[in-house]
Amino acid sequence: MNPLATQLNERLEAAAPEVLAMLSGLGRRLYFPKGILSQSAEAKQKGHRFNATIGIATEAGQAMHLASIQKHLEGVAPDDAYPYAPAPGRPGLRERWREKLLEENPSLRDASFGLPIVTSALTHGLALVGDLFVDPDDRILVPDKLWGNYRLTYEVRLGAKIATFPFYAGGGFATDAFAEALAREADGREKLIVLLNFPNNPTGYMPTEAEGQAIAEALVAQAGRGTRIVAVTDDAYFGLFYHLGGESMTESLFGRLTNRHPNLLAVKLDGATKELFVWGLRCGFLTFGPGRADTADEVTAVLDAKTRGAIRGGISNSPQLSQTLVEKALSSSSIAEERKQKCELLRARATKVHEVANAPRFRESWEVYPFNSGYFMCLAVKGVDAEKLRVHLLDAHGAGLISTSPTDLRVAFSCLELEEIEPLFEIIHQGIQELRED
């Protein structure tokens, strides 16, 4: 093992041996090299006469660039677009995102947690979690309504095993089923990864305050029984809360889990991708919330270094231009109002979908899973196979939807205009009747 990795592991063992035990084999081996990048950073600070270190070209004191590209970047300086960004992200952007987390999650204001690390959006963040914590045959607990890419990320790439539990109980999240599955999957294992995605894809559900508290308490209780838990919150759709059918949580579970128990490490994945409506910029964040508040600074420093090593060895860094644009947006005085306007537009669509999909005339064709947030909602179709229905709707009616199981059909109301909603559900209903007749 590289001496730098050994030093990081020794620091982690002294500060939080439980977290060291959570690391995968790769996680233990990871470190950030003292090579070109660290030498270039020193030169940037001290090389006031000459700096011949980093592998970019300069001209007239700034990054060399082509006019045919720069003309499209009005208001962005060349040095904020073309050079490599630091592996963990632009320092200013990391600080702005931390400020955002504190503003939107009051439960974090007295907590000790790390500075967000920039990722190439959420999928990259999930992969980094895998690098640090997931070994072959490790168990990952998720609800049975899940984003299919989790299987590709953890089962196919890393050889781990996903275990599921029923997402719904009655009109809400199945907190009892979660607690039972947590105890079952922890039995005989020293470590368990728990991955919770709220607002959920594909269901569009955000837990209530009571449900969120029950989830947090179940995790803390299991940690108290000796299981080392890496609790990952996939908060990709954070902030898009519509409170359909009752009030939901408006905070991430991350704040309820940070500094709660030494055996519980909280990891928050979020990003500008959906929250700022910049999907193609691929700008996300990974934040660590250790269980011990007194050693949190040391633990997050070590995990930061290991994550930087994983980024350096994988993609090197996330795009500078994307980070610059997001940082500028977060510093804008109008961004809060702009985000509110877009959220209200999505809320109007979600409200219309809630009204139409639950209309009595459609009860013979489907049941509506509870939803209250995000981009999506799901139907449990009756009497037909969801995949056959999806294909039929596409071929016969030109309507594109996603089948997520033999019974479930996902509707992305985020990309439907208000006037398109009722006609779409009429077509789904018609398609079900047509398949039944066949």
C-alpha positions in Angstrom: 0.0 0.0 0.0 1.2 3.5 -0.8 2.6 5.3 2.3 0.2 8.2 1.7 -2.7 5.8 1.9 -1.3 4.2 5.0 -1.0 7.6 6.6 -4.6 8.5 5.8 -5.8 5.1 7.2 -3.8 5.7 10.4 -5.4 9.1 10.8 -8.8 7.7 10.2 -8.2 4.8 12.7 -7.3 7.4 15.4 -10.2 9.7 14.7 -13.0 7.2 13.9 -12.0 3.5 13.6 -15.7 2.7 12.7 -15.3 4.7 9.5 -12.1 3.0 8.6 -13.9 -0.3 8.9 -16.5 0.9 6.5 -14.0 1.4 3.7 -13.8 -1.0 0.8 -10.5 -2.5 -0.2 -10.1 0.2 -2.8 -11.2 2.8 -0.3 -8.3 1.8 2.0 -5.8 2.0 -0.9 -7.0 5.4 -2.1 -4.9 8.5 -1.6 -4.3 11.8 -3.4 -0.8 11.8 -4.9 1.8 14.4 -4.2 2.7 14.8 -7.8 2.0 17.2 -10.6 -1.2 18.6 -9.1 0.2 19.3 -5.7 3.4 20.8 -7.2 1.3 22.9 -9.5 -0.8 24.2 -6.6 2.4 25.2 -4.8 3.6 27.0 -8.0 0.4 28.8 -8.3 0.8 30.3 -4.8 4.6 31.0 -4.9 5.7 31.0 -8.6 5.3 34.7 -9.1 8.0 34.9 -11.7 7.5 31.8 -13.8 5.0 28.9 -13.6 5.9 26.1 -16.0 3.9 23.3 -14.2 0.4 22.4 -15.3 -0.4 21.0 -18.7 -2.3 23.9 -20.3 -1.2 26.6 -22.7 -1.3 30.3 -21.8 -1.2 33.5 -23.8 -1.0 37.1 -22.6 -1.4 36.0 -19.0 -4.5 33.9 -19.4 -5.6 30.5 -20.7 -5.0 30.2 -24.5 -8.3 29.9 -26.3 -10.1 30.1 -29.6 -12.2 33.1 -30.5 -14.7 30.8 -32.2 -15.5 29.3 -28.7 -14.9 32.3 -26.5 -17.5 34.4 -28.5 -20.2 32.1 -27.1 -19.1 32.7 -23.5 -20.1 36.2 -22.8 -19.3 37.2 -19.3 -17.1 34.3 -18.6 -13.3 34.9 -18.4 -11.1 32.4 -20.2 -9.4 31.4 -16.9 -12.9 30.5 -15.6 -13.7 28.3 -18.6 -10.7 26.5 -20.0 -8.1 25.5 -17.3 -8.5 22.3 -15.3 -10.6 22.6 -12.1 -9.2 21.3 -8.8 -10.0 17.6 -8.3 -12.5 18.3 -5.5 -14.0 21.3 -7.3 -13.7 25.1 -7.4 -13.2 26.3 -3.8 -15.8 29.1 -4.2 -18.4 26.7 -5.6 -17.9 24.3 -2.7 -18.4 27.1 -0.2 -21.5 28.4 -1.9 -23.0 24.9 -2.0 -22.3 24.4 1.7 -24.0 27.7 2.4 -27.0 26.5 0.4 -27.1 23.2 2.4 -27.2 25.2 5.7 -29.9 27.6 4.5 -32.2 24.8 3.3 -31.5 22.3 6.0 -31.8 23.9 9.5 -31.0 20.7 11.2 -27.4 21.0 9.8 -26.7 24.4 11.4 -25.3 22.9 14.6 -23.8 19.8 12.9 -20.2 19.1 12.0 -19.9 17.9 8.4 -17.6 18.2 5.4 -17.2 20.7 2.6 -19.1 19.4 -0.4 -16.9 17.8 -3.1 -17.8 18.5 -6.7 -18.8 15.4 -8.8 -19.7 15.0 -12.4 -23.4 14.9 -11.3 -25.2 12.3 -9.2 -24.1 9.1 -11.1 -20.5 10.0 -10.6 -21.2 10.6 -6.9 -22.8 7.1 -6.7 -19.7 5.6 -8.3 -17.4 7.4 -5.8 -19.4 6.0 -3.0 -18.9 2.6 -4.5 -15.1 3.2 -4.8 -14.8 4.2 -1.2 -17.2 1.8 0.5 -18.5 -1.1 -1.6 -16.7 -4.4 -1.9 -17.9 -7.5 -3.9 -20.8 -9.2 -2.0 -21.5 -6.2 0.1 -25.2 -5.6 0.8 -27.0 -2.4 -0.3 -30.5 -1.8 1.0 -32.9 0.2 -1.1 -36.7 0.4 -1.5 -38.3 -1.7 -4.2 -39.2 1.5 -6.1 -35.7 2.4 -7.3 -33.7 4.0 -10.1 -32.5 1.2 -12.2 -29.0 2.6 -12.6 -28.3 1.6 -9.0 -28.1 -2.0 -10.1 -25.7 -1.1 -12.9 -23.5 1.0 -10.6 -23.3 -1.5 -7.7 -24.3 -5.0 -8.8 -22.8 -5.0 -12.3 -19.7 -2.8 -11.8 -18.8 -3.7 -8.2 -20.4 -7.1 -7.6 -22.4 -6.0 -4.6 -26.0 -7.3 -3.9 -29.0 -5.0 -3.7 -31.7 -6.0 -1.3 -35.1 -4.4 -1.4 -38.2 -3.8 0.8 -41.7 -2.5 0.0 -41.6 1.2 -0.6 -45.3 1.9 0.2 -47.6 1.0 3.1 -51.1 2.4 2.7 -50.8 6.1 1.8 -47.1 6.6 2.6 -43.6 5.2 3.1 -43.3 1.8 4.7 -41.3 2.7 7.7 -42.0 -0.6 9.5 -40.9 -2.6 6.4 -37.8 -0.5 6.3 -36.9 -1.1 9.9 -37.6 -4.9 9.5 -35.4 -5.1 6.4 -32.7 -3.0 8.0 -32.5 -5.5 10.9 -32.7 -8.5 8.6 -30.0 -7.4 6.2 -27.7 -6.3 9.1 -27.9 -9.7 10.7 -24.6 -11.4 10.5 -22.9 -8.4 8.7 -20.5 -5.9 10.2 -21.3 -3.3 7.5 -24.4 -2.3 5.6 -24.9 0.3 2.9 -28.4 2.0 2.9 -29.4 4.1 -0.1 -32.5 6.3 0.1 -33.6 8.5 -2.7 -36.1 11.3 -1.8 -37.9 12.8 -3.6 -38.0 9.4 -5.1 -37.4 8.4 -8.7 -39.6 6.8 -10.0 -42.5 7.5 -7.5 -42.2 11.2 -6.8 -42.7 10.6 -3.1 -41.1 12.5 -0.2 -41.7 11.2 3.3 -43.7 13.1 5.9 -41.9 14.5 9.0 -43.0 11.5 11.0 -41.8 9.1 8.4 -38.5 10.8 8.1 -38.0 10.7 11.8 -38.9 7.0 11.9 -36.3 6.3 9.2 -33.6 8.2 11.0 -34.4 6.5 14.3 -34.3 3.1 12.8 -30.8 3.8 11.3 -29.5 5.2 14.6 -31.0 2.2 16.5 -29.3 -0.3 14.2 -26.0 1.5 14.5 -26.4 1.3 18.2 -26.7 -2.5 17.9 -23.3 -2.6 16.3 -23.8 -2.4 12.6 -21.6 0.0 10.7 -23.9 1.8 8.4 -23.1 4.0 5.4 -26.3 5.9 4.9 -26.4 7.5 1.4 -29.1 10.1 0.6 -29.7 10.5 -3.1 -31.2 14.0 -3.0 -31.2 14.6 -6.8 -34.7 16.2 -6.8 -34.3 18.2 -3.5 -36.4 21.3 -3.2 -39.2 20.3 -5.5 -41.8 19.7 -2.8 -45.5 20.1 -3.7 -47.3 18.7 -0.5 -50.0 16.9 -2.4 -52.3 15.1 0.0 -50.5 16.5 3.1 -47.2 18.1 4.2 -44.0 16.3 3.4 -40.5 16.9 4.8 -38.6 19.8 3.3 -35.2 18.8 4.6 -32.8 16.1 3.6 -32.5 13.0 5.8 -28.7 13.9 5.8 -29.3 16.4 8.6 -31.2 13.9 10.7 -28.3 11.4 10.4 -25.2 13.5 10.7 -23.4 13.3 14.1 -26.0 10.8 15.5 -23.8 7.7 16.2 -20.2 6.7 15.6 -21.3 3.6 13.6 -23.4 5.8 11.2 -21.7 7.7 8.4 -24.1 9.9 6.4 -23.3 10.7 2.7 -25.3 13.3 0.8 -25.5 13.2 -3.0 -27.1 16.2 -4.6 -26.5 18.7 -7.3 -27.3 21.6 -9.6 -28.4 19.0 -12.2 -32.1 19.1 -11.3 -32.2 21.7 -8.5 -30.9 24.4 -10.9 -32.3 22.8 -14.1 -28.9 22.3 -15.7 -28.9 18.6 -16.5 -26.2 18.6 -19.2 -23.7 20.7 -17.1 -23.2 17.5 -15.0 -22.5 19.4 -11.7 -23.2 17.5 -8.5 -21.9 17.3 -5.0 -20.9 14.7 -2.4 -20.9 15.6 1.3 -19.8 13.5 4.3 -21.6 13.7 7.7 -19.6 11.7 10.2 -21.2 10.1 13.3 -18.7 11.7 15.7 -18.9 15.5 15.9 -15.7 15.8 17.9 -13.5 14.2 15.2 -15.6 15.2 12.2 -13.1 17.6 10.8 -10.3 15.0 10.8 -12.6 12.3 9.3 -13.9 14.5 6.5 -10.3 15.7 5.7 -9.2 12.0 5.3 -12.4 11.1 3.3 -11.9 14.3 1.2 -8.3 13.2 0.3 -9.4 9.7 -0.6 -12.3 11.0 -2.7 -9.9 13.3 -4.5 -7.7 10.3 -5.3 -10.7 8.5 -6.7 -11.7 11.5 -8.8 -8.1 11.9 -10.0 -7.8 8.3 -10.9 -11.2 8.2 -12.6 -12.1 11.4 -14.5 -9.3 13.7 -13.2 -11.8 16.6 -12.5 -15.2 17.9 -13.3 -15.6 20.6 -16.0 -14.4 24.0 -15.1 -17.0 25.9 -17.2 -19.9 24.0 -15.6 -18.6 24.8 -12.1 -18.1 28.5 -13.0 -21.7 28.8 -14.3 -23.2 27.2 -11.2 -21.0 29.3 -8.9 -22.1 32.4 -10.7 -25.7 31.4 -10.5 -25.5 30.7 -6.7 -24.1 34.1 -6.2 -26.9 35.8 -8.1 -29.4 37.8 -6.2 -32.3 36.6 -8.4 -31.7 32.8 -8.2 -34.1 32.2 -5.3 -36.9 33.8 -7.1 -36.1 32.1 -10.4 -36.0 28.7 -8.7 -39.3 29.5 -7.0 -41.0 30.3 -10.3 -39.9 27.0 -11.9 -41.0 25.0 -8.8 -44.4 26.7 -8.9 -44.7 25.7 -12.6 -43.9 22.1 -11.7 -46.2 22.2 -8.8 -49.1 23.3 -11.1 -48.4 20.3 -13.3 -48.1 17.9 -10.4 -51.4 19.2 -8.9 -53.1 18.7 -12.3 -51.8 15.2 -12.6 -52.9 14.4 -9.1 -56.4 15.6 -10.0 -56.7 13.9 -13.4 -55.0 10.5 -12.5 -57.2 10.1 -9.5 -60.4 10.7 -11.4 -63.1 8.0 -10.7 -63.4 7.1 -14.4 -59.9 5.8 -14.4 -60.1 3.5 -11.4 -60.8 0.4 -13.5 -57.5 1.0 -15.3 -55.0 1.8 -12.5 -54.2 2.8 -9.0 -52.1 5.9 -8.3 -49.1 5.5 -6.1 -48.9 8.5 -3.6 -46.7 11.2 -4.9 -45.9 14.8 -3.7 -42.7 16.0 -5.2 -39.9 15.8 -7.8 -40.5 15.0 -11.5 -42.4 11.8 -11.6 -45.4 9.8 -10.5 -46.3 6.1 -11.0 -49.4 4.1 -11.9 -50.0 0.5 -11.0 -51.9 -0.6 -14.1 -54.6 -3.2 -13.8 -55.1 -6.2 -16.1 -52.3 -5.6 -18.5 -48.5 -5.9 -18.5 -46.8 -2.5 -18.1 -44.2 -3.1 -20.7 -46.7 -4.3 -23.3 -48.7 -1.2 -22.5 -45.7 1.0 -22.9 -44.9 -0.4 -26.3 -48.6 -0.3 -27.4 -48.9 3.4 -26.3 -45.8 4.2 -28.2 -46.7 2.4 -31.4 -50.5 3.0 -31.5 -50.7 6.5 -29.9 -47.3 8.1 -30.1 -47.1 8.4 -26.3 -43.8 7.7 -24.6 -43.7 6.5 -21.0 -41.5 4.3 -18.9 -42.3 0.8 -17.5 -40.4 0.2 -14.3 -41.9 -3.2 -13.4 -44.5 -5.6 -14.8 -47.2 -3.5 -13.1 -45.8 0.0 -12.9 -45.8 2.8 -15.4 -43.8 6.0 -14.7 -45.1 9.4 -15.9 -42.6 12.3 -16.1 -45.0 15.2 -15.6 -41.9 17.5 -15.5 -42.0 17.5 -19.3 -45.7 17.9 -19.8 -47.5 21.2 -20.4 -50.7 21.6 -18.4 -52.9 21.2 -21.4 -51.2 17.9 -22.3 -51.9 16.1 -19.0 -55.5 15.1 -19.3 -55.2 13.9 -22.9 -52.2 11.8 -22.0 -54.1 10.0 -19.2 -57.1 9.5 -21.5 -54.7 7.8 -24.0 -53.2 5.6 -21.2 -56.8 4.6 -20.2 -57.7 3.9 -23.8 -54.5 1.8 -24.4 -55.3 -0.4 -21.4 -58.8 -1.0 -22.7 -57.5 -1.9 -26.1 -55.0 -4.4 -24.7 -57.7 -6.0 -22.5 -59.9 -6.4 -25.6 -57.1 -8.2 -27.4 
